[in-house]
Amino acid sequence: MNKTATTQYPVNSLIKERWSARAFSDKNISDELLNQFVEAASWAASSMNEQPWIYYVAHRGTEGFNQMLELLMPGNKAWAKDAAVLMISLAKKNFSNGNPNRHYMHDVGAANQNLMLEATANGVLGHLMGGFDVVKTKEVFNLEEELDPVVIIALGYPGNAEQLPAPFNEREAAPRMRKELSDILVRK
C-alpha cells in the first residue's frame, strides 16, 4: 500500500513516506536494527543536551511485549498485538542538576521522530500511541517519579489492511490528510 503524502512543496521523501501504520506482517525486527533506531533517536536536539529519553523495548512473544500490550486501550490493543516490537518512550522530567526541565516532552518527541524516520528509512513502520494506562505503566515497570511515560510505540514491517478488523482496516486504507498550511502558519 502506497501512503506517500502528497505535498504542496518538495518535502524530503523520508518525511512523506512516514505514516502511522496499524497493519504489520509477521516478520521480526533484529536487535541490531532496533539499536540503529534508538541511536538515531539519541541524536535528537535537546535542551542543555540533557537527552531526557529512555526506551523500554520488547519483541513480540515475550513477557515484556505482553505487559506493554496489556497497558494499551482496547482500540489500540486490537491491532498492536501484531507489531514485531512494542516500545515505551519515557521522559525524565528534571535536568541532571535536579531543576525542572520544561522542555522534556518536546525533546522526547524530537527523539521519537528521529526514531520513526530511521525506521521508515529501513522499511519499518510504526505507530505512536497515547492511548494507554499511564498509572498502570508506572506500576508495572516500577518507574521512579522522575520518569514520565510519553507514548507506546508499535513497530513492524508493513502488513495488509485487510488483516485488520473494522474500522481499522478502513482507516489503514484511507488517504492521509493534513491541515492546510494557512491553518498552521501565521506570518507576523
C-alpha positions as CSV (number, residue, x, y, z in Angstrom):
1,M,0.0,0.0,0.0
2,N,1.4,3.4,-1.0
3,K,0.7,6.0,1.6
4,T,3.2,8.6,0.5
5,A,2.0,12.0,1.3
6,T,1.1,14.4,-1.4
7,T,2.6,17.8,-0.5
8,Q,2.5,21.3,-2.0
9,Y,6.2,21.8,-1.6
10,P,9.2,19.5,-2.2
11,V,9.3,17.9,1.3
12,N,12.0,15.2,1.9
13,S,10.8,11.8,0.7
14,L,11.5,10.2,4.0
15,I,9.1,12.5,5.8
16,K,6.5,11.9,3.1
17,E,6.8,8.1,3.5
18,R,6.4,8.0,7.3
19,W,2.9,7.2,8.4
20,S,1.2,5.6,11.4
21,A,0.6,2.0,10.3
22,R,-1.7,-0.4,12.1
23,A,-1.2,-3.5,9.9
24,F,2.0,-5.4,10.4
25,S,3.5,-8.5,8.9
26,D,4.8,-11.4,11.0
27,K,8.5,-10.5,10.1
28,N,10.7,-9.8,13.1
29,I,12.9,-6.8,13.7
30,S,16.5,-7.6,14.7
31,D,18.1,-6.2,17.8
32,E,20.8,-4.6,15.6
33,L,18.1,-2.7,13.7
34,L,16.4,-1.6,16.9
35,N,19.7,-0.4,18.2
36,Q,20.1,1.6,15.0
37,F,16.6,3.2,15.5
38,V,17.4,4.1,19.1
39,E,20.8,5.5,18.2
40,A,19.0,7.8,15.6
41,A,16.7,8.9,18.5
42,S,19.8,9.7,20.6
43,W,20.9,12.3,18.1
44,A,17.8,14.5,18.5
45,A,18.3,18.0,19.8
46,S,17.5,18.5,23.5
47,S,17.6,21.4,26.0
48,M,21.0,21.6,27.6
49,N,21.9,18.4,25.7
50,E,20.2,16.6,28.5
51,Q,18.7,13.8,26.3
52,P,15.8,13.1,28.6
53,W,14.7,9.9,26.8
54,I,14.7,6.3,27.7
55,Y,13.2,3.4,25.7
56,Y,11.9,0.1,27.1
57,V,11.8,-2.3,24.2
58,A,10.1,-5.8,23.9
59,H,9.8,-8.2,20.9
60,R,6.5,-9.9,20.1
61,G,6.1,-13.2,22.0
62,T,8.0,-12.0,25.1
63,E,6.7,-11.3,28.6
64,G,7.7,-7.6,28.2
65,F,5.7,-7.4,25.0
66,N,2.6,-8.9,26.7
67,Q,3.0,-6.5,29.6
68,M,3.1,-3.5,27.3
69,L,0.2,-4.8,25.2
70,E,-2.0,-5.0,28.4
71,L,-1.3,-1.3,29.1
72,L,-3.0,-0.3,25.8
73,M,-6.6,0.8,25.5
74,P,-8.7,-1.8,23.7
75,G,-8.8,0.0,20.4
76,N,-5.0,0.0,20.2
77,K,-4.6,-3.5,21.6
78,A,-6.8,-4.9,18.8
79,W,-4.1,-4.2,16.1
80,A,-0.9,-3.5,18.1
81,K,-0.8,-7.2,19.1
82,D,0.6,-7.9,15.6
83,A,3.6,-5.5,15.9
84,A,7.0,-7.0,15.9
85,V,8.1,-4.7,18.7
86,L,6.5,-2.6,21.4
87,M,8.4,0.2,23.0
88,I,7.6,2.6,25.9
89,S,9.1,6.0,25.4
90,L,9.9,7.5,28.8
91,A,10.9,11.1,29.7
92,K,13.0,12.4,32.6
93,K,11.2,15.4,33.9
94,N,14.2,17.1,35.5
95,F,17.6,18.1,34.4
96,S,20.5,16.1,35.9
97,N,21.0,19.0,38.4
98,G,17.5,18.4,39.8
99,N,15.9,21.5,38.3
100,P,12.7,21.0,36.3
101,N,13.1,20.7,32.5
102,R,10.1,22.3,31.0
103,H,11.1,21.1,27.5
104,Y,11.3,17.4,28.4
105,M,8.2,16.3,26.4
106,H,9.3,18.3,23.4
107,D,12.8,16.8,23.5
108,V,11.4,13.2,23.7
109,G,9.0,14.0,20.9
110,A,12.0,15.0,18.7
111,A,13.8,11.8,19.7
112,N,10.7,9.8,18.8
113,Q,10.5,11.5,15.4
114,N,14.2,10.6,14.7
115,L,13.4,7.0,15.6
116,M,10.4,6.9,13.4
117,L,12.3,8.4,10.4
118,E,15.2,5.9,10.8
119,A,12.7,3.1,11.0
120,T,10.9,4.4,7.8
121,A,14.3,4.6,6.0
122,N,14.7,0.9,6.8
123,G,11.3,-0.3,5.6
124,V,9.8,-0.5,9.1
125,L,6.6,1.5,10.0
126,G,5.4,2.5,13.4
127,H,2.5,4.0,15.3
128,L,2.9,6.2,18.4
129,M,0.0,5.6,20.9
130,G,-1.1,7.9,23.7
131,G,-4.0,5.5,24.4
132,F,-2.5,3.6,27.3
133,D,-2.8,3.5,31.1
134,V,-0.1,5.8,32.4
135,V,-0.7,4.9,36.1
136,K,-0.6,1.2,35.4
137,T,2.6,1.6,33.3
138,K,4.3,3.3,36.2
139,E,3.3,0.4,38.5
140,V,4.0,-2.5,36.1
141,F,7.5,-1.2,35.3
142,N,8.1,0.2,38.8
143,L,9.1,3.6,37.4
144,E,10.5,6.3,39.7
145,E,8.6,9.5,40.0
146,E,11.2,11.2,37.8
147,L,10.1,9.2,34.7
148,D,7.0,10.1,32.7
149,P,5.6,7.6,30.2
150,V,5.1,9.5,27.0
151,V,3.9,7.1,24.3
152,I,3.9,3.4,23.5
153,I,5.3,2.7,20.0
154,A,4.3,-0.2,17.8
155,L,6.9,-1.1,15.2
156,G,6.8,-3.6,12.4
157,Y,7.2,-4.3,8.7
158,P,4.1,-3.4,6.7
159,G,1.1,-5.8,6.6
160,N,-2.2,-5.7,4.7
161,A,-5.1,-3.5,5.7
162,E,-7.4,-6.5,5.1
163,Q,-6.0,-8.3,8.1
164,L,-7.3,-5.6,10.4
165,P,-10.8,-5.6,11.9
166,A,-13.2,-2.8,11.2
167,P,-12.9,0.2,11.5
168,F,-9.1,-0.1,11.5
169,N,-9.0,-1.7,8.0
170,E,-10.8,1.4,6.6
171,R,-8.6,3.8,8.4
172,E,-5.5,2.0,7.2
173,A,-6.5,2.3,3.5
174,A,-7.8,5.9,3.8
175,P,-5.8,8.7,2.2
176,R,-3.6,10.7,4.5
177,M,-4.7,14.2,5.3
178,R,-3.2,17.2,6.9
179,K,-4.4,20.7,7.8
180,E,-3.8,23.4,5.2
181,L,-0.7,25.5,5.7
182,S,-2.9,28.6,6.1
183,D,-4.3,26.9,9.3
184,I,-0.9,26.4,10.9
185,L,1.3,29.1,9.5
186,V,0.9,32.7,10.8
187,R,3.1,35.4,9.4
188,K,3.6,38.4,11.6
